[in-house]
Amino acid sequence: MKWMATCKETTERASRAMDERLPIGDRVAMRLHLAICTNCRHFTQQLQDMRRLFRTETTANDEMSGLPPEARRRIATELQNKLAP
């Protein structure tokens, strides 16, 4: 392994780290790179922010059952009108 990870490698690791625990070597390489690279630090922070926001948004919408029946009818009617010859 090289002594310093590239930005591309670091962003790939940051993305993978969202879904799985990285091996120790990958975690160390990523942290070393993040210590010196502002852009990759911002990217990693944005990934974490998006995950947090998506989690909050989907939790807030868990109680919603979907579109109201009237909205479903309007959409179905519009689709039929657009697809009709």
ChimeraX attribute file (.defattr): number of C-alpha atoms within 10 A of each C-alpha:
attribute: neighborCount
match mode: 1-to-1
recipient: residues
	/A:1	7
	/A:2	6
	/A:3	8
	/A:4	13
	/A:5	19
	/A:6	15
	/A:7	15
	/A:8	10
	/A:9	15
	/A:10	25
	/A:11	20
	/A:12	12
	/A:13	19
	/A:14	24
	/A:15	15
	/A:16	12
	/A:17	16
	/A:18	13
	/A:19	8
	/A:20	9
	/A:21	10
	/A:22	15
	/A:23	9
	/A:24	9
	/A:25	10
	/A:26	18
	/A:27	16
	/A:28	14
	/A:29	19
	/A:30	25
	/A:31	16
	/A:32	15
	/A:33	20
	/A:34	21
	/A:35	10
	/A:36	10
	/A:37	14
	/A:38	11
	/A:39	12
	/A:40	20
	/A:41	19
	/A:42	12
	/A:43	16
	/A:44	20
	/A:45	13
	/A:46	12
	/A:47	16
	/A:48	15
	/A:49	12
	/A:50	12
	/A:51	13
	/A:52	11
	/A:53	12
	/A:54	12
	/A:55	11
	/A:56	11
	/A:57	11
	/A:58	11
	/A:59	10
	/A:60	10
	/A:61	10
	/A:62	9
	/A:63	8
	/A:64	9
	/A:65	7
	/A:66	10
	/A:67	9
	/A:68	9
	/A:69	9
	/A:70	9
	/A:71	11
	/A:72	12
	/A:73	12
	/A:74	11
	/A:75	12
	/A:76	12
	/A:77	12
	/A:78	12
	/A:79	11
	/A:80	11
	/A:81	10
	/A:82	9
	/A:83	8
	/A:84	7
	/A:85	5
